[in-house]
Amino acid sequence: MSIPLLDLKAQYLSIKEEIDQAVLGVLDSCHFILGPNVKAMEEKTAAYCGTKHAVAVANGTDALVLALKACGIAQGDEVITTPFTFFASAEAVASLGATPVFVDIDPVTLNMDIDQLESKITSRTKAIIPVHIFGQMVNMDKVMDLAQKYELKIIEDAAQAIGAEFKGKRAGAYGTAGTFSFFPTKNLGGYGDGGMVVTNCDEIAEKVRLFRFHGSKTKYFHEEIGYNSRLDEIQAAILRVKFQYLDEWNKARRQKAELYDSLLKPLADQGKVILPGKDPEAYQVFHLYVMRVQQREKVMEKLKEAGIASAIYYPLPLHLQKAFAYLGYKAGDFPEAEKASEHALAIPCYPELTPQQQEEIVHVINDCLIQS
C-alpha cells in the first residue's frame, strides 16, 4: 500500500472534465491576465468570506506583503507574529524593512499564545499577524480587543484556513485584512501559485490593486513603486471550479480528523502521542492533521517502510532560522514553539483518503509505539 501525504491526482481525476473545460475556455479566449475569471474569483471569495473586497494576487506571500504595505507597514515598525509557521509570515514583514517580533504559541492549539501577546506590544508595534495554523483560527476576540486598545492593524494569515471559522465568522473577515494562499496543496489550491487579499476597507483594497500592478491605475502611468503580482486567468478558472467543492472537501477533512482522533485515542491516553488540540469555538478545516510524538523519527521511518508519507511542520521555528539571526533570538526564548518543532508530525489527511487507509496508517503507528 502506498499512501501520499496529499493525493492531488485523485482530486484532479474526480473533477477532470470541469477543470479541462475551464482551462480550455481560457486558452480559447486568449485572455490570460486580469480577465473575467479573476474578477469572478474575487467576487466569489469576498462573498464566501463575508468581506467587502477581495483582490487576487500572484501568491500567498505577495498577499501578505501587499496587505502589510497597504496598511502602511514600513521601515522601523514592529509586527508581532508566531515563530511556529511557514517562513513567509515573518519574511513578508522583514521584506518591507519592518521587524518581526515573535510571541510563543499555545501548547494546545499551536496558534500564537494570546495571553502573552500584550506583553510584546511596544510604541513601535504597528500590526499583528495572527496565523491560523493548520486550519484552526486564532481566538480573534482577544486579538481584536488588543487591536482596538492599541490602534493596531490586524492582518490575518489565513493561508491554511480558507473556510475555517471562529464563532461563526470566517477566516479573513475579522482583521484589517486577511490573506490566502492557493498553493496546490492548500484546501483550495490551484495548479500553480495564487493568492488573495480580503478586506472591508475601501482604501486598503484600492492600494492592493495598485501595488499588484506596478503601482499603476492607468497603463504606463505609475503612482507608486509596486509589484508584478497578478493571479492569472488559468489559475482563476481552475480555482472557480474547485471552489464549488471547498465546503464538501473541508467537511471530509474534518471527518478524517475525527476518525484519526478516535483511532489514536488509546495511544494518546497512554501519553505516546498528543492529538491536535481544539478550540471549542473554532470550526477547524484541517489543512493538515498534525499530531505530536516524542519518537517522531522512528514513527516516520516505520511509516516510510510501509509506503506511507508523513512530514514535519515545522522542523525549525522562525526565531532560530539563520535568516533571522540578526534579530538576536536564541534557543529557549520560545519553548512551546521549539517543543512543537521537535515533535510535530503530519500524517495523510485529505478528502479522498479512505477509512481503510487511515486504519492502516494508525496500525503502523500503533505497532511502532507499542513496541517501544
C-alpha atoms as a printed R data frame, in Angstrom:
    type eleno elety resid chain resno       x      y       z
1   ATOM     1    CA   MET     A     1   0.000  0.000   0.000
2   ATOM     2    CA   SER     A     2   1.260  3.465  -0.913
3   ATOM     3    CA   ILE     A     3  -0.410  6.468   0.724
4   ATOM     4    CA   PRO     A     4   0.735 10.003  -0.152
5   ATOM     5    CA   LEU     A     5   0.503 12.921   2.245
6   ATOM     6    CA   LEU     A     6  -1.930 14.521  -0.203
7   ATOM     7    CA   ASP     A     7  -3.392 12.946  -3.343
8   ATOM     8    CA   LEU     A     8  -3.671 15.750  -5.895
9   ATOM     9    CA   LYS     A     9  -4.044 13.272  -8.765
10  ATOM    10    CA   ALA     A    10  -7.128 11.667  -7.200
11  ATOM    11    CA   GLN     A    11  -8.669 15.084  -6.673
12  ATOM    12    CA   TYR     A    12  -7.971 16.134 -10.262
13  ATOM    13    CA   LEU     A    13  -9.464 12.936 -11.667
14  ATOM    14    CA   SER     A    14 -12.635 13.466  -9.621
15  ATOM    15    CA   ILE     A    15 -13.312 16.801 -11.397
16  ATOM    16    CA   LYS     A    16 -11.226 16.339 -14.541
17  ATOM    17    CA   GLU     A    17 -13.898 17.208 -17.063
18  ATOM    18    CA   GLU     A    18 -14.793 20.504 -15.378
19  ATOM    19    CA   ILE     A    19 -11.154 21.502 -14.924
20  ATOM    20    CA   ASP     A    20 -10.217 20.666 -18.503
21  ATOM    21    CA   GLN     A    21 -13.155 22.648 -19.869
22  ATOM    22    CA   ALA     A    22 -12.285 25.644 -17.707
23  ATOM    23    CA   VAL     A    23  -8.643 25.652 -18.844
24  ATOM    24    CA   LEU     A    24  -9.600 25.191 -22.499
25  ATOM    25    CA   GLY     A    25 -12.059 28.059 -22.140
26  ATOM    26    CA   VAL     A    26  -9.250 30.398 -21.094
27  ATOM    27    CA   LEU     A    27  -6.983 29.185 -23.888
28  ATOM    28    CA   ASP     A    28  -9.782 29.726 -26.385
29  ATOM    29    CA   SER     A    29 -10.433 33.249 -25.079
30  ATOM    30    CA   CYS     A    30  -6.730 34.215 -25.224
31  ATOM    31    CA   HIS     A    31  -7.440 36.480 -22.240
32  ATOM    32    CA   PHE     A    32  -4.760 35.471 -19.745
33  ATOM    33    CA   ILE     A    33  -4.278 38.344 -17.279
34  ATOM    34    CA   LEU     A    34  -6.881 40.147 -15.108
35  ATOM    35    CA   GLY     A    35  -9.858 38.852 -17.049
36  ATOM    36    CA   PRO     A    36 -13.369 37.652 -16.208
37  ATOM    37    CA   ASN     A    37 -12.245 34.572 -14.273
38  ATOM    38    CA   VAL     A    38 -10.112 36.655 -11.906
39  ATOM    39    CA   LYS     A    39 -12.974 39.119 -11.393
40  ATOM    40    CA   ALA     A    40 -15.436 36.284 -10.716
41  ATOM    41    CA   MET     A    41 -12.971 34.587  -8.345
42  ATOM    42    CA   GLU     A    42 -12.561 37.848  -6.412
43  ATOM    43    CA   GLU     A    43 -16.328 38.291  -6.120
44  ATOM    44    CA   LYS     A    44 -16.784 34.678  -5.027
45  ATOM    45    CA   THR     A    45 -14.046 34.918  -2.391
46  ATOM    46    CA   ALA     A    46 -15.378 38.165  -0.931
47  ATOM    47    CA   ALA     A    47 -18.905 36.745  -0.718
48  ATOM    48    CA   TYR     A    48 -17.645 33.492   0.819
49  ATOM    49    CA   CYS     A    49 -15.536 35.237   3.455
50  ATOM    50    CA   GLY     A    50 -18.122 37.917   4.164
51  ATOM    51    CA   THR     A    51 -15.890 40.828   3.228
52  ATOM    52    CA   LYS     A    52 -16.486 43.834   1.014
53  ATOM    53    CA   HIS     A    53 -13.444 43.287  -1.188
54  ATOM    54    CA   ALA     A    54 -11.169 40.521  -2.420
55  ATOM    55    CA   VAL     A    55  -8.114 41.279  -4.545
56  ATOM    56    CA   ALA     A    56  -6.325 38.438  -6.316
57  ATOM    57    CA   VAL     A    57  -2.520 38.391  -6.373
58  ATOM    58    CA   ALA     A    58   0.227 36.055  -7.549
59  ATOM    59    CA   ASN     A    59   0.733 34.008  -4.371
60  ATOM    60    CA   GLY     A    60   0.152 33.869  -0.629
61  ATOM    61    CA   THR     A    61   3.431 35.561   0.249
62  ATOM    62    CA   ASP     A    62   2.639 38.508  -2.013
63  ATOM    63    CA   ALA     A    63  -0.797 38.675  -0.395
64  ATOM    64    CA   LEU     A    64   0.902 39.245   2.968
65  ATOM    65    CA   VAL     A    65   3.439 41.738   1.603
66  ATOM    66    CA   LEU     A    66   0.862 43.785  -0.276
67  ATOM    67    CA   ALA     A    67  -1.599 43.745   2.637
68  ATOM    68    CA   LEU     A    68   1.109 44.896   5.052
69  ATOM    69    CA   LYS     A    69   2.261 47.600   2.632
70  ATOM    70    CA   ALA     A    70  -1.318 48.749   2.103
71  ATOM    71    CA   CYS     A    71  -1.654 49.012   5.888
72  ATOM    72    CA   GLY     A    72   1.343 51.357   5.907
73  ATOM    73    CA   ILE     A    73   3.859 48.964   7.480
74  ATOM    74    CA   ALA     A    74   7.381 50.175   6.719
75  ATOM    75    CA   GLN     A    75  10.961 50.535   7.961
76  ATOM    76    CA   GLY     A    76  11.203 50.828  11.734
77  ATOM    77    CA   ASP     A    77   7.794 49.338  12.512
78  ATOM    78    CA   GLU     A    78   7.323 46.187  14.573
79  ATOM    79    CA   VAL     A    79   4.847 43.452  13.645
80  ATOM    80    CA   ILE     A    80   4.031 40.651  16.082
81  ATOM    81    CA   THR     A    81   3.528 37.111  14.845
82  ATOM    82    CA   THR     A    82   4.176 33.479  15.750
83  ATOM    83    CA   PRO     A    83   7.514 31.684  15.344
84  ATOM    84    CA   PHE     A    84   5.694 28.409  14.556
85  ATOM    85    CA   THR     A    85   4.579 28.949  10.975
86  ATOM    86    CA   PHE     A    86   5.873 28.937   7.413
87  ATOM    87    CA   PHE     A    87   8.719 31.394   6.839
88  ATOM    88    CA   ALA     A    88   6.590 33.747   4.710
89  ATOM    89    CA   SER     A    89   4.591 35.014   7.702
90  ATOM    90    CA   ALA     A    90   7.655 36.842   9.047
91  ATOM    91    CA   GLU     A    91   9.547 37.142   5.761
92  ATOM    92    CA   ALA     A    92   6.816 39.444   4.452
93  ATOM    93    CA   VAL     A    93   7.370 41.760   7.432
94  ATOM    94    CA   ALA     A    94  11.141 41.818   7.013
95  ATOM    95    CA   SER     A    95  10.896 42.388   3.261
96  ATOM    96    CA   LEU     A    96   9.277 45.762   3.962
97  ATOM    97    CA   GLY     A    97  12.067 46.772   6.345
98  ATOM    98    CA   ALA     A    98   9.920 46.215   9.432
99  ATOM    99    CA   THR     A    99  10.865 43.969  12.360
100 ATOM   100    CA   PRO     A   100   9.125 40.679  13.101
101 ATOM   101    CA   VAL     A   101   8.514 40.275  16.829
102 ATOM   102    CA   PHE     A   102   7.655 36.767  17.938
103 ATOM   103    CA   VAL     A   103   5.329 35.552  20.642
104 ATOM   104    CA   ASP     A   104   5.300 31.936  21.849
105 ATOM   105    CA   ILE     A   105   2.487 29.558  20.965
106 ATOM   106    CA   ASP     A   106  -0.340 27.979  22.885
107 ATOM   107    CA   PRO     A   107   0.707 24.367  23.661
108 ATOM   108    CA   VAL     A   108  -2.801 23.075  22.871
109 ATOM   109    CA   THR     A   109  -3.796 24.776  19.603
110 ATOM   110    CA   LEU     A   110  -0.237 25.663  18.453
111 ATOM   111    CA   ASN     A   111  -1.577 29.097  17.490
112 ATOM   112    CA   MET     A   112   0.006 32.231  18.988
113 ATOM   113    CA   ASP     A   113  -0.456 32.466  22.748
114 ATOM   114    CA   ILE     A   114  -2.947 35.280  23.113
115 ATOM   115    CA   ASP     A   115  -2.217 35.648  26.823
116 ATOM   116    CA   GLN     A   116   1.398 36.628  26.029
117 ATOM   117    CA   LEU     A   117   0.522 38.897  23.135
118 ATOM   118    CA   GLU     A   118   0.025 42.174  25.007
119 ATOM   119    CA   SER     A   119   3.453 41.932  26.660
120 ATOM   120    CA   LYS     A   120   5.067 42.138  23.194
121 ATOM   121    CA   ILE     A   121   3.391 45.422  22.227
122 ATOM   122    CA   THR     A   122   5.671 48.479  22.227
123 ATOM   123    CA   SER     A   123   5.449 52.037  20.939
124 ATOM   124    CA   ARG     A   124   6.819 50.739  17.604
125 ATOM   125    CA   THR     A   125   4.227 47.988  17.185
126 ATOM   126    CA   LYS     A   126   2.006 48.732  14.230
127 ATOM   127    CA   ALA     A   127   0.389 45.401  13.438
128 ATOM   128    CA   ILE     A   128  -0.236 41.806  14.455
129 ATOM   129    CA   ILE     A   129  -0.261 38.823  12.103
130 ATOM   130    CA   PRO     A   130  -2.308 36.027  13.672
131 ATOM   131    CA   VAL     A   131  -1.591 32.850  11.715
132 ATOM   132    CA   HIS     A   132  -4.453 30.344  11.662
133 ATOM   133    CA   ILE     A   133  -2.122 27.365  11.791
134 ATOM   134    CA   PHE     A   134  -3.115 24.072  10.139
135 ATOM   135    CA   GLY     A   135  -6.653 25.397   9.541
136 ATOM   136    CA   GLN     A   136  -7.670 26.413  13.066
137 ATOM   137    CA   MET     A   137  -8.334 30.084  13.735
138 ATOM   138    CA   VAL     A   138  -6.697 32.091  16.495
139 ATOM   139    CA   ASN     A   139  -9.071 33.427  19.181
140 ATOM   140    CA   MET     A   140  -9.843 36.604  17.263
141 ATOM   141    CA   ASP     A   141 -11.927 38.230  20.003
142 ATOM   142    CA   LYS     A   142  -8.832 38.784  22.117
143 ATOM   143    CA   VAL     A   143  -6.736 39.864  19.138
144 ATOM   144    CA   MET     A   144  -9.300 42.431  18.054
145 ATOM   145    CA   ASP     A   145  -9.622 43.777  21.615
146 ATOM   146    CA   LEU     A   146  -5.873 44.457  21.647
147 ATOM   147    CA   ALA     A   147  -6.056 45.968  18.168
148 ATOM   148    CA   GLN     A   148  -8.675 48.430  19.338
149 ATOM   149    CA   LYS     A   149  -6.856 49.218  22.607
150 ATOM   150    CA   TYR     A   150  -3.516 49.947  20.902
151 ATOM   151    CA   GLU     A   151  -4.812 51.060  17.463
152 ATOM   152    CA   LEU     A   152  -3.044 48.247  15.626
153 ATOM   153    CA   LYS     A   153  -3.650 46.781  12.180
154 ATOM   154    CA   ILE     A   154  -4.521 43.094  12.058
155 ATOM   155    CA   ILE     A   155  -3.501 41.055   9.014
156 ATOM   156    CA   GLU     A   156  -4.857 37.523   9.311
157 ATOM   157    CA   ASP     A   157  -2.549 34.973   7.723
158 ATOM   158    CA   ALA     A   158  -5.252 32.536   6.609
159 ATOM   159    CA   ALA     A   159  -3.089 30.739   4.045
160 ATOM   160    CA   GLN     A   160  -4.071 27.383   5.582
161 ATOM   161    CA   ALA     A   161  -7.552 28.319   6.713
162 ATOM   162    CA   ILE     A   162  -9.984 29.119   3.926
163 ATOM   163    CA   GLY     A   163 -13.409 28.082   5.209
164 ATOM   164    CA   ALA     A   164 -12.300 27.990   8.857
165 ATOM   165    CA   GLU     A   165 -14.426 29.910  11.344
166 ATOM   166    CA   PHE     A   166 -14.249 31.403  14.816
167 ATOM   167    CA   LYS     A   167 -17.628 31.925  16.491
168 ATOM   168    CA   GLY     A   168 -19.305 31.506  13.101
169 ATOM   169    CA   LYS     A   169 -17.241 34.179  11.311
170 ATOM   170    CA   ARG     A   170 -14.894 33.075   8.570
171 ATOM   171    CA   ALA     A   171 -11.140 33.455   8.435
172 ATOM   172    CA   GLY     A   172 -10.107 36.721   6.827
173 ATOM   173    CA   ALA     A   173 -13.204 38.621   7.915
174 ATOM   174    CA   TYR     A   174 -12.005 39.737  11.367
175 ATOM   175    CA   GLY     A   175  -8.878 41.705  10.642
176 ATOM   176    CA   THR     A   176  -7.984 44.886   8.804
177 ATOM   177    CA   ALA     A   177  -7.139 42.447   6.022
178 ATOM   178    CA   GLY     A   178  -6.908 38.697   5.551
179 ATOM   179    CA   THR     A   179  -4.637 36.801   3.195
180 ATOM   180    CA   PHE     A   180  -4.969 33.435   1.467
181 ATOM   181    CA   SER     A   181  -2.676 31.156  -0.491
182 ATOM   182    CA   PHE     A   182  -3.848 28.993  -3.380
183 ATOM   183    CA   PHE     A   183  -0.662 26.908  -3.492
184 ATOM   184    CA   PRO     A   184  -1.563 23.474  -4.941
185 ATOM   185    CA   THR     A   185  -1.528 21.680  -1.567
186 ATOM   186    CA   LYS     A   186  -3.920 24.092   0.111
187 ATOM   187    CA   ASN     A   187  -7.562 23.189   0.865
188 ATOM   188    CA   LEU     A   188  -8.396 25.380  -2.142
189 ATOM   189    CA   GLY     A   189  -5.325 25.013  -4.333
190 ATOM   190    CA   GLY     A   190  -4.650 25.952  -7.925
191 ATOM   191    CA   TYR     A   191  -2.315 24.235 -10.372
192 ATOM   192    CA   GLY     A   192   0.362 26.795  -9.731
193 ATOM   193    CA   ASP     A   193   0.721 29.753  -7.373
194 ATOM   194    CA   GLY     A   194  -2.068 32.111  -6.390
195 ATOM   195    CA   GLY     A   195  -3.160 34.333  -3.539
196 ATOM   196    CA   MET     A   196  -5.869 36.710  -2.349
197 ATOM   197    CA   VAL     A   197  -6.273 39.672  -0.008
198 ATOM   198    CA   VAL     A   198  -9.698 40.241   1.540
199 ATOM   199    CA   THR     A   199 -10.733 43.365   3.404
200 ATOM   200    CA   ASN     A   200 -13.708 45.533   4.308
201 ATOM   201    CA   CYS     A   201 -11.626 48.694   3.841
202 ATOM   202    CA   ASP     A   202 -12.030 50.509   0.505
203 ATOM   203    CA   GLU     A   203  -8.653 52.230   0.847
204 ATOM   204    CA   ILE     A   204  -6.712 49.028   1.508
205 ATOM   205    CA   ALA     A   205  -8.401 47.215  -1.372
206 ATOM   206    CA   GLU     A   206  -7.551 50.093  -3.709
207 ATOM   207    CA   LYS     A   207  -3.921 50.121  -2.570
208 ATOM   208    CA   VAL     A   208  -3.513 46.361  -3.034
209 ATOM   209    CA   ARG     A   209  -4.935 46.679  -6.567
210 ATOM   210    CA   LEU     A   210  -2.455 49.474  -7.212
211 ATOM   211    CA   PHE     A   211   0.531 47.616  -5.781
212 ATOM   212    CA   ARG     A   212  -0.199 44.357  -7.627
213 ATOM   213    CA   PHE     A   213   0.107 46.123 -10.985
214 ATOM   214    CA   HIS     A   214   3.361 48.098 -10.733
215 ATOM   215    CA   GLY     A   215   1.699 50.914  -8.788
216 ATOM   216    CA   SER     A   216  -0.360 51.775 -11.853
217 ATOM   217    CA   LYS     A   217  -4.034 52.534 -12.361
218 ATOM   218    CA   THR     A   218  -3.576 53.699 -15.929
219 ATOM   219    CA   LYS     A   219  -1.312 51.782 -18.280
220 ATOM   220    CA   TYR     A   220   2.210 53.255 -18.408
221 ATOM   221    CA   PHE     A   221   1.440 55.823 -15.675
222 ATOM   222    CA   HIS     A   222   2.745 54.788 -12.231
223 ATOM   223    CA   GLU     A   223   1.745 56.406  -8.941
224 ATOM   224    CA   GLU     A   224   3.786 54.151  -6.635
225 ATOM   225    CA   ILE     A   225   6.623 51.626  -6.724
226 ATOM   226    CA   GLY     A   226   4.652 48.426  -6.837
227 ATOM   227    CA   TYR     A   227   4.964 44.785  -7.809
228 ATOM   228    CA   ASN     A   228   4.098 42.457 -10.661
229 ATOM   229    CA   SER     A   229   1.708 40.252  -8.696
230 ATOM   230    CA   ARG     A   230  -1.413 39.160 -10.521
231 ATOM   231    CA   LEU     A   231  -3.380 35.935 -10.416
232 ATOM   232    CA   ASP     A   232  -3.572 34.643 -13.980
233 ATOM   233    CA   GLU     A   233  -6.782 33.638 -15.721
234 ATOM   234    CA   ILE     A   234  -5.947 29.924 -15.965
235 ATOM   235    CA   GLN     A   235  -5.413 29.646 -12.197
236 ATOM   236    CA   ALA     A   236  -8.556 31.669 -11.527
237 ATOM   237    CA   ALA     A   237 -10.599 29.419 -13.829
238 ATOM   238    CA   ILE     A   238  -9.290 26.297 -12.045
239 ATOM   239    CA   LEU     A   239  -9.948 27.803  -8.622
240 ATOM   240    CA   ARG     A   240 -13.519 28.731  -9.586
241 ATOM   241    CA   VAL     A   241 -14.219 25.086 -10.414
242 ATOM   242    CA   LYS     A   242 -12.636 23.828  -7.199
243 ATOM   243    CA   PHE     A   243 -14.372 26.476  -5.070
244 ATOM   244    CA   GLN     A   244 -17.678 24.658  -5.667
245 ATOM   245    CA   TYR     A   245 -16.308 21.694  -3.719
246 ATOM   246    CA   LEU     A   246 -14.463 23.531  -0.937
247 ATOM   247    CA   ASP     A   247 -17.066 23.127   1.813
248 ATOM   248    CA   GLU     A   248 -17.595 19.470   0.917
249 ATOM   249    CA   TRP     A   249 -13.832 18.861   0.948
250 ATOM   250    CA   ASN     A   250 -13.389 20.712   4.251
251 ATOM   251    CA   LYS     A   251 -16.188 18.642   5.757
252 ATOM   252    CA   ALA     A   252 -14.443 15.468   4.544
253 ATOM   253    CA   ARG     A   253 -11.156 16.604   6.101
254 ATOM   254    CA   ARG     A   254 -12.952 17.101   9.420
255 ATOM   255    CA   GLN     A   255 -14.383 13.577   9.174
256 ATOM   256    CA   LYS     A   256 -10.912 12.140   8.545
257 ATOM   257    CA   ALA     A   257  -9.616 14.048  11.571
258 ATOM   258    CA   GLU     A   258 -12.430 12.718  13.756
259 ATOM   259    CA   LEU     A   259 -11.611  9.156  12.740
260 ATOM   260    CA   TYR     A   260  -7.916  9.700  13.465
261 ATOM   261    CA   ASP     A   261  -8.823 11.126  16.890
262 ATOM   262    CA   SER     A   262 -10.823  8.001  17.613
263 ATOM   263    CA   LEU     A   263  -8.249  5.533  16.303
264 ATOM   264    CA   LEU     A   264  -5.308  7.264  18.014
265 ATOM   265    CA   LYS     A   265  -7.069  7.821  21.334
266 ATOM   266    CA   PRO     A   266  -5.584  4.715  23.025
267 ATOM   267    CA   LEU     A   267  -2.081  5.952  22.198
268 ATOM   268    CA   ALA     A   268  -2.994  9.443  23.381
269 ATOM   269    CA   ASP     A   269  -4.352  8.023  26.635
270 ATOM   270    CA   GLN     A   270  -1.006  6.302  27.178
271 ATOM   271    CA   GLY     A   271   0.835  9.570  26.544
272 ATOM   272    CA   LYS     A   272   2.537  8.232  23.420
273 ATOM   273    CA   VAL     A   273   1.023 10.845  21.097
274 ATOM   274    CA   ILE     A   274  -0.651 14.222  21.516
275 ATOM   275    CA   LEU     A   275  -3.662 14.721  19.267
276 ATOM   276    CA   PRO     A   276  -4.338 18.072  17.540
277 ATOM   277    CA   GLY     A   277  -5.733 20.479  20.125
278 ATOM   278    CA   LYS     A   278  -9.064 22.145  19.510
279 ATOM   279    CA   ASP     A   279 -10.578 25.480  20.410
280 ATOM   280    CA   PRO     A   280 -14.270 24.644  21.002
281 ATOM   281    CA   GLU     A   281 -15.310 27.983  19.474
282 ATOM   282    CA   ALA     A   282 -13.383 27.349  16.237
283 ATOM   283    CA   TYR     A   283 -14.505 25.445  13.146
284 ATOM   284    CA   GLN     A   284 -11.278 23.758  12.057
285 ATOM   285    CA   VAL     A   285 -10.704 22.758   8.409
286 ATOM   286    CA   PHE     A   286  -7.617 20.573   8.931
287 ATOM   287    CA   HIS     A   287  -5.319 21.784   6.216
288 ATOM   288    CA   LEU     A   288  -3.045 19.319   7.990
289 ATOM   289    CA   TYR     A   289  -3.592 16.728  10.696
290 ATOM   290    CA   VAL     A   290  -0.591 17.320  12.941
291 ATOM   291    CA   MET     A   291  -0.090 15.132  15.962
292 ATOM   292    CA   ARG     A   292   2.877 15.325  18.290
293 ATOM   293    CA   VAL     A   293   5.013 12.329  19.098
294 ATOM   294    CA   GLN     A   294   8.304 12.159  21.006
295 ATOM   295    CA   GLN     A   295   9.662  9.276  18.901
296 ATOM   296    CA   ARG     A   296   8.960 11.167  15.683
297 ATOM   297    CA   GLU     A   297  11.886  9.936  13.600
298 ATOM   298    CA   LYS     A   298  11.177  6.311  14.479
299 ATOM   299    CA   VAL     A   299   7.492  6.688  13.544
300 ATOM   300    CA   MET     A   300   8.388  8.414  10.284
301 ATOM   301    CA   GLU     A   301  10.777  5.603   9.385
302 ATOM   302    CA   LYS     A   302   8.173  2.907  10.054
303 ATOM   303    CA   LEU     A   303   5.584  4.802   8.016
304 ATOM   304    CA   LYS     A   304   8.071  5.187   5.179
305 ATOM   305    CA   GLU     A   305   8.827  1.448   5.237
306 ATOM   306    CA   ALA     A   306   5.070  0.841   4.902
307 ATOM   307    CA   GLY     A   307   4.805  3.210   1.922
308 ATOM   308    CA   ILE     A   308   3.028  5.927   3.919
309 ATOM   309    CA   ALA     A   309   4.091  9.552   3.589
310 ATOM   310    CA   SER     A   310   4.438 11.870   6.561
311 ATOM   311    CA   ALA     A   311   6.041 15.295   7.013
312 ATOM   312    CA   ILE     A   312   7.371 17.656   9.650
313 ATOM   313    CA   TYR     A   313   5.635 21.019  10.041
314 ATOM   314    CA   TYR     A   314   7.850 22.860  11.015
315 ATOM   315    CA   PRO     A   315  11.345 21.492  11.786
316 ATOM   316    CA   LEU     A   316  12.858 24.815  12.949
317 ATOM   317    CA   PRO     A   317  10.902 27.728  14.470
318 ATOM   318    CA   LEU     A   318  11.387 31.091  12.828
319 ATOM   319    CA   HIS     A   319  13.326 32.739  15.675
320 ATOM   320    CA   LEU     A   320  16.101 30.139  15.193
321 ATOM   321    CA   GLN     A   321  16.277 30.461  11.398
322 ATOM   322    CA   LYS     A   322  19.625 31.709  10.056
323 ATOM   323    CA   ALA     A   323  17.866 34.440   8.085
324 ATOM   324    CA   PHE     A   324  16.534 35.938  11.333
325 ATOM   325    CA   ALA     A   325  19.774 35.629  13.332
326 ATOM   326    CA   TYR     A   326  20.060 39.437  13.214
327 ATOM   327    CA   LEU     A   327  17.011 39.665  15.473
328 ATOM   328    CA   GLY     A   328  19.080 38.243  18.328
329 ATOM   329    CA   TYR     A   329  16.826 35.437  19.496
330 ATOM   330    CA   LYS     A   330  18.269 32.233  20.960
331 ATOM   331    CA   ALA     A   331  17.199 28.680  21.758
332 ATOM   332    CA   GLY     A   332  14.903 28.672  24.768
333 ATOM   333    CA   ASP     A   333  13.246 32.016  24.001
334 ATOM   334    CA   PHE     A   334  10.002 30.348  22.842
335 ATOM   335    CA   PRO     A   335   9.925 26.926  24.499
336 ATOM   336    CA   GLU     A   336   6.488 25.838  23.289
337 ATOM   337    CA   ALA     A   337   7.299 26.608  19.656
338 ATOM   338    CA   GLU     A   338  10.614 24.772  19.981
339 ATOM   339    CA   LYS     A   339   8.907 21.765  21.586
340 ATOM   340    CA   ALA     A   340   6.328 21.674  18.790
341 ATOM   341    CA   SER     A   341   9.086 21.768  16.170
342 ATOM   342    CA   GLU     A   342  10.736 18.754  17.813
343 ATOM   343    CA   HIS     A   343   7.592 16.611  17.969
344 ATOM   344    CA   ALA     A   344   5.041 17.737  15.340
345 ATOM   345    CA   LEU     A   345   4.262 15.199  12.618
346 ATOM   346    CA   ALA     A   346   1.668 15.459   9.838
347 ATOM   347    CA   ILE     A   347   0.060 12.270   8.572
348 ATOM   348    CA   PRO     A   348  -2.128 11.958   5.439
349 ATOM   349    CA   CYS     A   349  -5.439 13.835   5.731
350 ATOM   350    CA   TYR     A   350  -7.320 14.669   2.556
351 ATOM   351    CA   PRO     A   351 -10.867 14.166   1.252
352 ATOM   352    CA   GLU     A   352 -10.073 11.124  -0.903
353 ATOM   353    CA   LEU     A   353  -8.373  9.199   1.937
354 ATOM   354    CA   THR     A   354 -10.371  6.056   2.800
355 ATOM   355    CA   PRO     A   355 -11.150  4.767   6.314
356 ATOM   356    CA   GLN     A   356  -9.212  1.604   5.446
357 ATOM   357    CA   GLN     A   357  -6.138  3.661   4.625
358 ATOM   358    CA   GLN     A   358  -6.479  5.570   7.885
359 ATOM   359    CA   GLU     A   359  -6.737  2.308   9.815
360 ATOM   360    CA   GLU     A   360  -3.569  1.081   8.089
361 ATOM   361    CA   ILE     A   361  -1.731  4.294   8.960
362 ATOM   362    CA   VAL     A   362  -2.725  4.078  12.622
363 ATOM   363    CA   HIS     A   363  -1.892  0.364  12.674
364 ATOM   364    CA   VAL     A   364   1.709  1.176  11.657
365 ATOM   365    CA   ILE     A   365   1.973  3.981  14.228
366 ATOM   366    CA   ASN     A   366   0.483  1.771  16.898
367 ATOM   367    CA   ASP     A   367   2.856 -1.116  16.166
368 ATOM   368    CA   CYS     A   368   5.812  1.242  16.284
369 ATOM   369    CA   LEU     A   369   4.920  2.908  19.577
370 ATOM   370    CA   ILE     A   370   3.561 -0.111  21.407
371 ATOM   371    CA   GLN     A   371   6.842 -1.930  20.813
372 ATOM   372    CA   SER     A   372   8.824  0.958  22.250
